[in-house]
Amino acid sequence: MLRLDVVLSRGRFTLAAQLEADAPVTGLFGRSGSGKSTLLAVAAGLARPQRGRVELDGEVLFDSERGICLPAHRRRVGLVFQDSQLFPHYSVRGNLLYGCRRPGGNGVFRFDDIVDLLELAPLLQARPRQLSGGERQRVALGRSLLAAPRLLLLDEPLASLDQGLKAQILPFLKRIKDELGLPMVYVSHSLAEILHLTDRLALVAEGRVVAAGVLQRLVAEGRLAEAKVAVPENILAASVVGHDPEGGCTEMAVGGQVLRVPMQAQRRAGETAYLALAAGDVALARHAVAGTSIQNQIGGRVVGVREFNGAMRIAIDAGAPLLAEVSRHACAELDLREGAQVYCLIKARSFHYLTDGWDGGDGSSGAPSSQENDA
């Protein structure tokens, strides 16, 4: 387990954060410049806080009061950056062997095993300039693993890759998680990307960890907005009930109700998936509607009404929290107020699987993303 409670000031930016990462993978989620990368640098020993304490598996890595600051090379913490940082004058084999030569290296994972795991055998004689971005990241992962880390820190490792290359790398990250059992902290401002590996999140904003926990709880408590990254208005934790190939839908249970959503036949019964849904795709009625093509009609109760950008946002308890957006005219005509019973009408095709990158792969939900460097 990584425990961190530190204060570090650089110019106008101050990191004052507490973090406990005890899951197999913990995702650090927040906008660029929020302090995610600085947190990793502190854990790895590449940045020294003015005060605080860092522990890994009970060992003190840094303690300002006791004057302890273990150097980076003795912490056995691997760090993979988005630009891979390979040695250009070494072959792939040479870069990998460098990991073996580091203190503690080659003590846990064998060279051949890592080469097989990351499918690097055809690349061993190549130089970094001859590799694709995805191949370079696989080599960087292999080099870090061969240094026998106790913890692997991944600082937006896919940020510089296009969607096709991201799709190639993510299975390798899953294999590291599943086959090696190595704890990881994964930084990204793409919620979809993080969810391929974990639903345990720490939300980072303005140098602080503002909330932490399982995504489903963070959504239910309305905490995701604290990360200051645009996310879908509705994120639903759903369980696969079954498939209707003839109807082209998968049936998912949410809050005691069954929804029909786009078909994904590869998902197994009982498997959990996160569904994204725009508030504007939720139509409301005061009674069940007959003779409609809309596949989902969910009963619920209005628990909140507020104005938002000239429209009305309606919060509904439908066994799970739902947010709908309607015009002010519709709100008045339907007499939508707290306590009102409503039906939420949602087309099957309005749901999106969050891991499929509904957020555009950058956590922005279609909004322009910040390209500034993380603090």
C-alpha positions in Angstrom: 0.0 0.0 0.0 1.2 3.5 -0.8 0.4 6.1 1.8 1.3 9.7 1.1 0.6 13.0 3.1 2.8 15.8 1.7 3.1 19.5 1.0 5.2 20.7 -1.9 5.3 24.2 -3.3 6.6 25.2 -6.7 6.1 28.8 -7.7 2.4 29.5 -7.6 1.5 25.8 -7.4 1.1 24.0 -4.1 0.6 20.3 -3.7 -1.1 19.5 -0.4 -2.4 16.0 -0.8 -3.2 12.9 1.1 -3.5 9.6 -0.8 -3.9 5.9 0.2 -3.5 3.6 -2.8 -4.4 0.1 -1.6 -6.2 -1.3 -4.6 -4.5 -3.5 -7.3 -4.8 -0.4 -9.5 -5.7 3.1 -8.3 -6.6 5.7 -10.9 -5.6 9.3 -10.4 -8.2 11.3 -12.3 -8.2 15.1 -12.8 -7.5 17.8 -15.4 -4.1 18.7 -16.7 -2.2 20.9 -14.2 -4.1 19.5 -11.2 -1.0 17.8 -9.6 -1.4 14.2 -10.6 2.1 14.0 -12.1 3.6 15.8 -9.1 2.1 13.2 -6.8 3.8 10.4 -8.8 7.1 12.3 -8.8 6.9 12.6 -5.0 6.2 8.8 -4.6 9.0 7.9 -7.0 11.5 10.2 -5.2 11.9 12.6 -8.2 10.4 15.5 -6.2 11.1 16.3 -2.6 8.2 17.8 -0.5 8.8 20.6 2.0 7.1 18.5 4.6 5.1 15.3 5.0 5.5 11.5 4.9 5.5 8.8 2.2 5.2 5.1 3.0 5.2 2.0 0.8 4.2 -1.3 2.2 5.1 0.0 5.7 8.5 1.3 4.8 9.1 5.0 5.2 10.4 6.5 2.0 10.2 10.1 3.1 9.6 11.8 6.5 10.4 15.5 6.8 10.3 15.4 10.6 12.7 12.5 10.9 15.0 13.7 8.0 14.3 10.5 6.0 14.4 10.8 2.2 15.2 7.5 0.4 16.7 8.2 -3.0 14.7 7.2 -6.1 17.0 4.3 -7.1 16.5 2.6 -3.7 12.7 2.9 -3.6 12.0 0.2 -6.1 9.2 2.2 -7.6 8.8 2.1 -11.4 7.7 5.1 -13.3 6.5 5.1 -17.0 6.0 8.5 -18.7 3.9 9.3 -21.7 7.0 9.8 -23.9 8.6 6.4 -23.0 12.1 8.0 -22.4 14.0 5.2 -24.0 17.7 5.4 -24.6 18.0 6.2 -28.3 21.5 4.6 -28.6 20.4 1.3 -27.2 18.5 -1.4 -28.9 15.3 -2.7 -27.4 17.3 -5.5 -25.8 19.7 -2.9 -24.4 16.9 -0.8 -23.0 15.4 -3.8 -21.3 18.7 -5.0 -19.9 19.2 -1.6 -18.4 16.2 -2.4 -16.1 17.9 -5.6 -15.1 21.0 -3.7 -14.1 19.2 -1.3 -11.7 19.3 -2.1 -8.0 16.9 -5.0 -7.3 16.6 -5.6 -11.0 15.8 -9.0 -12.5 15.0 -10.3 -9.0 11.3 -10.9 -9.6 10.5 -11.0 -13.3 12.6 -13.0 -15.8 13.8 -11.3 -19.0 12.2 -13.9 -21.2 8.9 -13.8 -19.3 8.6 -10.0 -19.7 9.5 -10.3 -23.4 6.8 -12.9 -23.9 4.2 -10.9 -21.8 4.7 -7.8 -23.8 5.3 -9.5 -27.1 8.7 -7.8 -27.6 10.7 -10.7 -29.2 10.4 -9.4 -32.8 11.6 -6.0 -31.7 14.7 -6.9 -29.6 17.3 -5.7 -32.2 15.5 -2.5 -33.2 16.4 1.0 -32.1 13.7 3.3 -30.5 13.5 5.4 -33.6 12.4 2.4 -35.6 9.4 1.7 -33.3 5.9 2.9 -33.3 4.6 4.9 -30.3 2.8 1.9 -29.0 5.9 -0.3 -29.3 8.0 2.2 -27.5 5.6 2.2 -24.6 5.7 -1.6 -24.4 9.5 -1.4 -24.2 9.3 1.3 -21.5 6.9 -0.9 -19.5 9.2 -3.9 -19.9 12.2 -1.9 -18.7 10.4 -0.8 -15.6 9.2 -4.3 -14.8 12.7 -5.8 -15.1 13.9 -3.4 -12.4 11.6 -5.4 -10.1 9.5 -2.6 -8.7 7.2 -3.0 -5.7 4.9 -0.4 -7.3 4.4 0.8 -10.9 3.4 4.4 -11.5 2.0 5.2 -15.0 1.9 8.9 -15.8 -0.5 9.2 -18.7 1.3 6.5 -20.6 -1.2 6.5 -23.5 -1.7 10.3 -23.8 0.5 10.7 -26.9 -1.0 7.7 -28.7 -3.9 7.7 -31.1 -7.0 5.6 -30.4 -5.8 2.6 -32.4 -2.5 2.4 -30.5 -4.2 2.9 -27.2 -6.4 -0.1 -28.0 -3.2 -2.1 -28.6 -1.5 -1.1 -25.3 -4.4 -1.5 -22.9 -4.5 -5.3 -23.1 -0.9 -5.4 -22.1 -1.6 -3.2 -19.1 -4.4 -5.6 -18.1 -2.0 -8.5 -18.4 0.5 -6.8 -16.1 -2.4 -6.3 -13.6 -3.8 -9.8 -13.9 -0.7 -12.0 -14.4 2.0 -10.2 -12.4 -0.1 -8.9 -9.5 2.0 -5.7 -9.4 0.2 -2.7 -7.7 -0.2 0.2 -10.0 -1.2 3.9 -9.8 -2.5 5.1 -13.2 -2.7 8.8 -14.0 -5.1 10.0 -16.7 -7.7 12.7 -17.5 -9.6 10.1 -19.5 -12.1 8.3 -17.3 -12.8 5.7 -20.1 -9.1 4.8 -20.1 -8.9 4.4 -16.4 -12.0 2.2 -16.3 -10.2 -0.4 -18.5 -8.0 -1.1 -15.5 -9.9 -0.1 -12.4 -12.9 1.6 -10.9 -11.0 2.7 -7.8 -10.3 6.4 -8.2 -8.7 9.3 -6.5 -9.9 12.7 -7.8 -7.2 15.4 -8.0 -7.9 19.1 -8.3 -5.7 22.1 -7.6 -3.1 20.1 -5.8 -5.4 18.1 -3.6 -7.0 14.7 -3.5 -10.6 15.9 -3.2 -12.3 12.5 -3.1 -11.5 8.8 -3.4 -13.3 5.6 -3.7 -15.1 3.3 -6.1 -16.6 5.1 -9.1 -20.1 3.9 -8.4 -20.0 5.6 -4.9 -18.4 8.8 -6.2 -21.1 9.1 -8.9 -23.9 8.5 -6.3 -22.5 11.1 -4.0 -22.0 13.6 -6.9 -18.3 13.9 -6.3 -17.0 13.5 -9.9 -17.5 17.2 -10.7 -14.8 17.9 -8.1 -12.2 16.6 -10.5 -13.1 19.6 -12.7 -13.0 17.4 -15.8 -16.1 17.2 -18.0 -17.7 13.8 -17.7 -21.1 12.3 -18.8 -24.0 13.7 -16.8 -25.2 10.1 -16.1 -22.8 7.3 -15.3 -24.6 4.1 -14.3 -23.1 0.9 -12.9 -25.0 -1.9 -14.6 -24.9 -5.7 -14.4 -25.4 -7.8 -17.5 -28.6 -9.8 -17.4 -28.5 -11.3 -20.9 -28.6 -10.7 -24.6 -31.3 -10.4 -27.2 -29.5 -11.0 -30.5 -32.7 -10.8 -32.6 -33.6 -7.4 -31.0 -30.0 -6.2 -31.2 -29.8 -5.3 -27.5 -28.1 -6.3 -24.3 -30.2 -6.3 -21.1 -28.6 -4.6 -18.1 -29.8 -4.3 -14.5 -29.6 -0.9 -12.9 -31.1 -0.1 -9.5 -33.5 -3.0 -9.7 -34.7 -2.1 -13.2 -33.7 -3.8 -16.5 -32.5 -1.6 -19.4 -32.1 -2.4 -23.0 -28.8 -1.0 -24.3 -26.6 -1.5 -27.4 -25.7 -5.1 -28.0 -22.3 -6.3 -26.7 -22.5 -10.1 -26.9 -19.0 -10.6 -25.6 -20.1 -9.4 -22.1 -20.9 -12.3 -19.7 -24.0 -12.5 -17.5 -23.3 -10.8 -14.1 -20.4 -8.7 -15.5 -20.4 -5.1 -14.4 -20.2 -2.3 -17.0 -20.4 1.5 -16.7 -23.0 3.1 -19.0 -22.8 6.8 -20.0 -25.9 8.8 -20.8 -26.4 12.4 -21.6 -29.0 14.3 -19.6 -30.6 15.6 -22.8 -31.2 12.0 -23.9 -33.6 11.4 -21.0 -37.2 12.4 -21.9 -39.8 12.7 -19.2 -43.5 11.8 -19.0 -45.9 11.8 -16.1 -47.4 8.5 -17.2 -46.2 5.4 -19.1 -46.3 6.0 -22.8 -47.9 3.4 -25.1 -47.1 2.8 -28.8 -43.5 4.2 -28.8 -40.3 2.9 -30.3 -38.4 4.0 -27.1 -37.1 0.8 -25.5 -36.8 2.0 -21.9 -39.4 3.5 -19.6 -38.2 3.7 -16.1 -40.4 4.9 -13.2 -38.9 7.3 -10.7 -39.4 10.2 -8.4 -38.1 13.8 -8.8 -35.7 14.7 -6.1 -34.3 18.0 -7.4 -35.0 20.7 -9.9 -32.6 23.5 -11.0 -32.0 25.8 -13.9 -28.9 25.1 -16.0 -27.8 27.1 -19.1 -31.4 28.2 -19.9 -32.8 24.7 -19.5 -34.0 22.7 -16.4 -32.0 19.9 -14.9 -34.2 17.3 -13.2 -32.7 14.9 -10.7 -34.6 11.7 -10.4 -34.4 8.7 -8.1 -35.1 5.7 -10.4 -33.4 3.1 -8.2 -30.2 4.8 -9.3 -29.7 8.5 -9.7 -30.6 9.9 -13.1 -30.3 13.4 -14.4 -32.6 14.7 -17.2 -32.6 18.0 -19.0 -35.8 19.6 -20.3 -36.9 23.0 -21.5 -38.4 25.4 -18.9 -41.7 25.1 -20.8 -41.7 21.3 -20.5 -40.8 21.6 -16.8 -43.8 23.9 -16.2 -46.2 21.9 -18.4 -45.4 18.6 -16.6 -45.4 20.3 -13.2 -42.0 18.8 -12.4 -41.2 19.5 -8.8 -39.7 17.5 -5.9 -41.8 14.4 -5.1 -43.4 14.2 -8.6 -43.6 10.7 -10.0 -42.3 10.5 -13.6 -41.2 8.0 -16.3 -37.8 8.4 -17.8 -37.9 7.5 -21.6 -34.6 6.5 -23.0 -33.7 5.1 -26.4 -31.5 2.0 -26.3 -29.0 3.7 -28.6 -28.6 6.6 -26.3 -26.6 4.5 -23.9 -22.8 4.3 -24.4 -20.3 2.0 -22.7 -17.9 4.3 -20.9 -14.9 2.1 -21.6 -15.6 2.5 -25.4 -14.3 6.0 -25.1 -17.6 8.0 -25.1 -15.7 10.8 -23.5 -13.6 11.1 -26.6 -10.6 9.4 -25.0 -9.6 12.5 -23.2 -12.2 12.8 -20.5 -13.7 15.9 -22.1 -17.1 14.7 -23.3 -16.5 16.5 -26.5 -15.2 19.7 -24.9 -11.8 21.0 -25.9 -9.2 19.4 -23.6 -6.4 21.4 -22.0 -3.0 20.6 -23.4 -1.0 22.2 -20.7 1.6 20.1 -18.8 0.5 18.6 -15.5 1.9 20.3 -12.5 
